[in-house]
Amino acid sequence: MAMHVSGACFSVFSGSRVGNIKAVASEGFATVKTAEDKVKLGGSDLKVTKLGVGAWSWGDTSYWNNFQWDDRKMKAAKAAFDTSLDNGITFFDTAEVYGSRASFGAINSETLLGRFIKERKQRDPEVEVTVATKFAALPWRLGRQSVLAALKDSLFRLGLSSVELYQLHWAGIWGNEGFIDGLGDAVEQGLVKAVGVSNYSEKRLRNAYEKLKKRGIPLASNQVNYSLIYRKPEENGVKAACDELGITLIAYCPIAQGELLLFFLTVST
């Protein structure tokens, strides 16, 4: 029996408590069963599965996929998408810069995810897919309107009228106050159900939380690199701040881009 892993994954931690997660090997893939089906993101009303699929590698030729994207890799990404849904994992995270046009030969990850969703809904109209994407705080972007413009471009690529979670991918060199305003505007315009940040330090996290709080909008999440072998969020105050403020910590690379899985397979054999 082989376990196939395609793309990346992430885990959702709400507060200081981590629920029990059991992976059951069956029919060549892992079926995920959780003690609780979903977790609420921070103070928002959005609930997501505790495990999600990160689409960083989809369509990418600059870091992943041996610098090539072909039909075989397309089919593997599509199989990962369908298998995830078949086994109850409905939370998918992408970004406008994943598989971006800046990478030669790449296909934008948002475009791929949107295509997969459309194809799946054609044969299963009632299927639930929760989409998170991210705004890139590029140096030439300024103010709240840049967030709304980028979000609308992302929605176009995804083929959706709204997404469940919109995040600031990283803190900008400048203009961060305006970016937070843009998140609030996106919520008020009904373009997103919840907003979050990614790769934010404790100080920036607290500032974003307070700024949104003044508008009655919760900061739902902070997505950071966090795993058994990379535990910096425990040391730099980020996880403690999330726990204190009721912000959900979303851990990307929870198996350290496969290193922990390789360790597990090595020890098990």
C-alpha positions as CSV (number, residue, x, y, z in Angstrom):
1,M,0.0,0.0,0.0
2,A,1.4,3.3,-1.0
3,M,0.6,6.8,0.4
4,H,0.6,9.4,-2.3
5,V,1.2,13.0,-1.4
6,S,0.7,15.8,-3.9
7,G,1.2,19.5,-3.3
8,A,1.2,20.9,0.2
9,C,-1.0,21.0,3.2
10,F,-1.7,23.1,6.2
11,S,-3.3,22.6,9.6
12,V,-5.7,24.9,11.5
13,F,-5.2,25.5,15.3
14,S,-7.9,27.3,17.2
15,G,-6.7,28.6,20.6
16,S,-4.2,26.6,22.5
17,R,-6.0,23.3,22.0
18,V,-5.2,21.0,19.1
19,G,-7.9,18.4,18.3
20,N,-7.1,14.7,17.7
21,I,-6.5,13.9,14.1
22,K,-6.4,10.4,12.8
23,A,-5.1,9.4,9.4
24,V,-6.3,6.0,8.2
25,A,-4.4,4.4,5.2
26,S,-6.9,2.9,2.8
27,E,-7.1,2.2,-0.9
28,G,-3.8,4.0,-1.6
29,F,-4.6,7.3,0.1
30,A,-5.1,8.6,3.6
31,T,-8.6,9.3,4.8
32,V,-8.7,12.0,7.4
33,K,-11.1,11.7,10.3
34,T,-11.4,14.3,13.0
35,A,-13.0,14.4,16.4
36,E,-14.7,17.6,15.3
37,D,-15.5,18.2,11.6
38,K,-14.7,21.9,11.5
39,V,-13.2,24.7,13.4
40,K,-14.3,28.4,13.5
41,L,-11.7,30.9,12.3
42,G,-11.1,33.4,15.1
43,G,-14.1,35.6,15.9
44,S,-15.5,35.2,12.4
45,D,-18.5,33.0,11.5
46,L,-16.4,31.0,9.0
47,K,-15.9,27.3,9.8
48,V,-13.3,25.3,7.9
49,T,-11.9,21.7,8.0
50,K,-9.0,21.3,10.3
51,L,-6.8,20.1,7.5
52,G,-6.5,22.0,4.3
53,V,-4.7,21.8,1.0
54,G,-2.2,24.5,0.0
55,A,-2.0,25.1,-3.7
56,W,1.4,26.8,-3.7
57,S,2.9,24.2,-6.1
58,W,0.0,24.1,-8.6
59,G,1.2,25.5,-11.9
60,D,4.5,26.7,-10.5
61,T,7.8,26.5,-12.4
62,S,10.0,28.7,-10.3
63,Y,10.3,26.6,-7.2
64,W,8.3,23.4,-7.5
65,N,7.8,20.8,-10.2
66,N,11.4,20.7,-11.3
67,F,10.8,24.0,-13.1
68,Q,8.3,22.3,-15.5
69,W,4.6,22.1,-15.7
70,D,2.9,19.5,-17.9
71,D,-0.2,17.4,-18.3
72,R,1.0,14.8,-15.9
73,K,1.4,17.3,-13.1
74,M,-1.9,18.9,-14.0
75,K,-3.6,15.5,-13.6
76,A,-1.9,15.0,-10.3
77,A,-3.1,18.3,-9.0
78,K,-6.6,17.6,-10.1
79,A,-6.5,14.2,-8.5
80,A,-5.3,15.8,-5.2
81,F,-8.2,18.2,-5.4
82,D,-10.8,15.6,-6.0
83,T,-9.4,13.1,-3.5
84,S,-9.3,15.8,-0.8
85,L,-13.0,16.6,-1.4
86,D,-13.9,12.9,-1.5
87,N,-12.3,12.5,2.0
88,G,-13.9,15.5,3.6
89,I,-11.1,18.1,3.2
90,T,-12.8,21.1,1.7
91,F,-10.4,24.0,2.6
92,F,-8.1,25.1,-0.2
93,D,-5.5,27.9,0.2
94,T,-4.0,29.7,-2.8
95,A,-2.5,33.1,-3.6
96,E,-2.3,35.5,-6.5
97,V,1.5,35.0,-6.7
98,Y,1.3,31.1,-6.7
99,G,2.3,29.9,-10.2
100,S,2.2,33.5,-11.3
101,R,2.8,34.9,-14.7
102,A,6.2,36.0,-13.6
103,S,7.3,32.3,-13.7
104,F,8.1,31.1,-17.2
105,G,5.6,28.6,-18.5
106,A,3.5,28.7,-15.3
107,I,-0.2,28.6,-14.9
108,N,-1.7,30.7,-12.1
109,S,-2.7,28.6,-9.1
110,E,-5.9,30.5,-8.7
111,T,-6.8,29.8,-12.3
112,L,-6.2,26.1,-11.8
113,L,-8.2,26.0,-8.5
114,G,-11.1,27.8,-10.2
115,R,-11.1,25.4,-13.1
116,F,-11.1,22.4,-10.7
117,I,-14.0,23.8,-8.7
118,K,-16.0,24.5,-11.9
119,E,-15.4,21.0,-13.2
120,R,-16.3,19.4,-9.9
121,K,-19.5,21.4,-9.5
122,Q,-20.6,20.4,-13.0
123,R,-21.0,16.8,-11.8
124,D,-21.6,17.5,-8.2
125,P,-23.4,20.9,-7.8
126,E,-23.9,20.6,-4.1
127,V,-20.2,20.0,-3.3
128,E,-18.7,22.4,-0.7
129,V,-15.4,24.1,-1.4
130,T,-13.9,26.7,1.0
131,V,-11.4,29.0,-0.8
132,A,-8.7,31.2,0.8
133,T,-6.4,33.4,-1.2
134,K,-3.9,36.1,-0.5
135,F,-3.0,39.7,-1.4
136,A,0.7,40.3,-2.3
137,A,2.0,43.4,-0.6
138,L,4.2,44.4,-3.5
139,P,6.3,47.6,-3.2
140,W,4.3,49.6,-5.8
141,R,1.0,48.8,-4.2
142,L,-0.4,51.5,-2.0
143,G,-3.6,51.9,0.0
144,R,-6.9,50.2,0.4
145,Q,-7.9,50.4,-3.2
146,S,-4.9,48.2,-4.2
147,V,-6.3,45.4,-2.0
148,L,-9.8,45.6,-3.5
149,A,-8.4,45.7,-7.0
150,A,-6.2,42.6,-6.4
151,L,-9.1,40.8,-4.8
152,K,-11.3,41.4,-7.8
153,D,-8.6,40.1,-10.1
154,S,-8.3,37.0,-7.9
155,L,-12.0,36.4,-8.0
156,F,-11.9,36.7,-11.8
157,R,-9.2,34.1,-12.0
158,L,-11.1,31.8,-9.6
159,G,-14.4,32.3,-11.4
160,L,-16.1,33.2,-8.1
161,S,-18.1,36.1,-6.8
162,S,-16.6,35.9,-3.4
163,V,-14.1,33.9,-1.3
164,E,-14.4,32.6,2.2
165,L,-11.0,34.0,3.5
166,Y,-8.8,36.8,2.1
167,Q,-5.4,37.3,3.7
168,L,-2.5,39.7,3.4
169,H,0.3,37.4,2.3
170,W,3.1,39.3,4.1
171,A,3.6,42.8,5.6
172,G,4.5,45.4,3.1
173,I,7.5,47.7,3.2
174,W,4.9,50.5,3.5
175,G,1.2,51.0,3.2
176,N,0.2,48.4,5.7
177,E,-2.4,50.6,7.4
178,G,-4.2,51.0,4.0
179,F,-4.0,47.3,3.4
180,I,-5.8,46.6,6.6
181,D,-8.4,49.1,5.6
182,G,-8.8,47.3,2.3
183,L,-9.5,44.0,4.2
184,G,-12.2,45.7,6.1
185,D,-13.7,47.2,2.9
186,A,-13.7,43.7,1.3
187,V,-15.8,42.4,4.2
188,E,-18.2,45.3,4.1
189,Q,-18.6,44.9,0.3
190,G,-19.5,41.2,0.7
191,L,-16.5,40.0,-1.4
192,V,-15.2,37.9,1.5
193,K,-16.6,36.2,4.5
194,A,-13.5,36.6,6.7
195,V,-10.1,38.2,6.6
196,G,-6.7,37.3,7.9
197,V,-3.0,37.9,7.6
198,S,0.1,35.7,6.9
199,N,3.6,35.8,8.1
200,Y,2.8,38.6,10.5
201,S,4.9,39.3,13.6
202,E,3.3,39.7,17.0
203,K,3.4,43.5,16.8
204,R,1.9,43.7,13.3
205,L,-0.6,41.1,14.3
206,R,-1.8,43.1,17.3
207,N,-2.0,46.3,15.2
208,A,-4.1,44.7,12.5
209,Y,-6.4,43.2,15.1
210,E,-7.0,46.5,16.8
211,K,-7.5,48.4,13.5
212,L,-10.1,45.9,12.3
213,K,-11.7,45.7,15.8
214,K,-12.6,49.4,15.5
215,R,-14.8,48.6,12.5
216,G,-16.3,45.6,14.3
217,I,-14.5,43.2,12.0
218,P,-12.6,40.2,13.6
219,L,-9.1,39.3,12.4
220,A,-9.8,35.6,11.8
221,S,-6.3,34.2,11.3
222,N,-2.6,34.4,10.9
223,Q,-1.0,31.9,8.6
224,V,2.6,31.1,9.5
225,N,5.3,28.5,9.0
226,Y,4.8,26.1,11.9
227,S,5.7,22.4,12.3
228,L,7.4,20.0,14.8
229,I,10.8,21.1,13.4
230,Y,10.0,24.8,13.0
231,R,8.5,26.1,16.2
232,K,9.4,29.8,16.0
233,P,5.8,31.0,16.5
234,E,6.0,29.5,20.0
235,E,9.2,31.5,20.6
236,N,8.5,34.9,19.0
237,G,5.1,35.6,20.7
238,V,3.0,35.0,17.6
239,K,1.2,31.9,18.9
240,A,0.7,33.4,22.3
241,A,-0.8,36.5,20.8
242,C,-3.1,34.4,18.6
243,D,-4.3,32.5,21.7
244,E,-4.8,35.7,23.7
245,L,-6.7,37.6,21.0
246,G,-8.7,34.6,19.7
247,I,-7.1,34.6,16.3
248,T,-6.8,31.2,14.7
249,L,-3.2,30.2,13.8
250,I,-3.1,28.4,10.4
251,A,0.1,26.4,10.1
252,Y,1.6,26.1,6.6
253,C,4.2,23.5,5.8
254,P,3.1,21.4,8.9
255,I,5.1,18.5,7.6
256,A,8.0,20.7,6.7
257,Q,7.6,20.3,2.9
258,G,7.7,16.5,3.3
259,E,10.7,16.2,5.6
260,L,8.5,15.0,8.5
261,L,6.7,12.6,6.3
262,L,10.0,11.1,5.1
263,F,11.1,10.8,8.7
264,F,7.9,9.0,9.6
265,L,8.2,6.6,6.6
266,T,11.9,5.9,7.5
267,V,11.1,5.2,11.1
268,S,8.1,3.0,10.2
269,T,10.0,0.8,7.8
